[in-house]
Amino acid sequence: MKRAFIIVLDSLGAGEMPDARLFGDHDCHTLKRISQSPKFRFETLKKLGMGNIDGQEFLPQEENPAAAVCRIAERSMGKDTTIGHWEIAGVVSPSPMPVYPDGFPAEILDEFTKLTGRGVLCNRPYSGTEVIKDYGEEHVKTGKLIVYTSADSVFQIAAHEETVPLEDLYEYCRIARKILTGKHAVGRVIARPFTGTPGNYTRTANRHDFSLLPPKQTLLDALSAAGKTVYAIGKINDIFAGSGVTEKVYTHSNTEGMKYALEALDKDFEGLCFVNLVDFDMLYGHRQDIDGYAAAFSEFDSWLETFIGSMGEEDVLFITADHGCDPGDDHTDHTREHIPLVVYGKPVAPVNLGTRKGFCDIAATVAEYLGISYRGDGTGFWRDIAAPTAEEKAVCKAALEAQKAAYVPYSHFAVGAAIMTADGKIYKGCNIESASYTPTNCAERTAIFKAVSEGDREFKLIAVCSGKNGKSESAFPPCGVCRQVMAEFCKPEMPVLVMKDGERFDRLTLGELLPHSFTPDFME
Ligand code: THU
């Protein structure tokens, strides 16, 4: 039962992007900032190897990390929650969502007034509590709607519940949602109902968000189309406007989100559990509370120990973020940062992938792991982090043994190969040189010829190791002649394990090593 868990620590940036200045940011690094707080605990994530991620040298390093890690640059032109999550789910946004520091243009508001039959007040960026204080009375008197925005891409409508019935307010939001398309496609339209009397207006819990549908198919859509579960915890459902979500639960805090994530481990499902922990951003990042942020991180770090201890054999956990929100920089907005990625689970090898380009690589990787067809943005890296299978270990061990028998008096370059037949038998081969040089036979061909001469012609896996004086210190891919011989008997998708040393190897395929090959099919 393969399952992926993506946990987004909302706004936990891993250091500024090269283009941060274009977004009004400089010297921002959310993780670094909170790591300087006395409230910062870094134990579980240290063991997993978060400190080994590019650009996190200020954190304690881990010699034997338990997880695969990398830092990822954002491809989208944005630094908000929606764009960040969409990119994680496989949709790159080439342009930012529109913001309205001077209010919405007349073309939008005229249409809105025409369709709602109500005028508009304010139309400026405003604090949600101040706006009802300053415009509430006039709104109640005239019935005009309070329309305001913020630094984010939002169209917010505040209305008194006794002046505008809730259902009407929601309908006005739907009308706004329909108008706000194309270049005015704001991330969210938000209903902000309030009650009370002048001087005592308060917002009610009936806030409702009307999000924008992602512009193309996401990982969530691809998974649900393939019949898998997509379980959304926290605000994930709203971020995707419900698209592709098969089960959902809303939360009021990180603590609650973590509780649901832990309970999800006991649920019986195949697919994705996608969690957003928003307190980091909402309560601490925007409010520039460094110690609060660090304390919330520490709570997550200790909870994580329990979570990973309860993960099943085929569970893979992706811990990441959607943008930055450095609580110690010179403004309260999000910051344009890389995101960290920690991938943990039994099926994962602890590889450090350096810095990658595109949060969408996460979507492509989850799709590869869960074995579904996916055509969204991103390059999957599942094969770079997948832990060796028993079969892979067996062929690698056999290739190393074969290398010992290499007959290499002229080159001293010893090569070992091992090929596994469709029914699991392994044939070993080494290179055998000749004083007249040309009759030299490569290790791969020795292994293949041994198998074929014994009547075996169907193969599923080959491993090769080589190195000067018998030492395998880096990857040497098979020569062209051996690739041609492989193409005679093996399918393009057959994995070729090019060993770097006794343990590590690159997973390639024959098709990558010899594309457009001349095969027996052409002779038919
Ligand atoms: N060799 C192999 O055994 N396999 C390859 O794919 C590349 C080359 C051997 C042939 C020769 O004995 C030595 O490596 C140096 O070329």
Residues whose N, C-alpha, C, O or C-beta is under 5 A from the ligand:
A	BS01	THU	S411 F413 V415 N431 E433 N441 C442 A443 E444 P477 P478 C479 C482
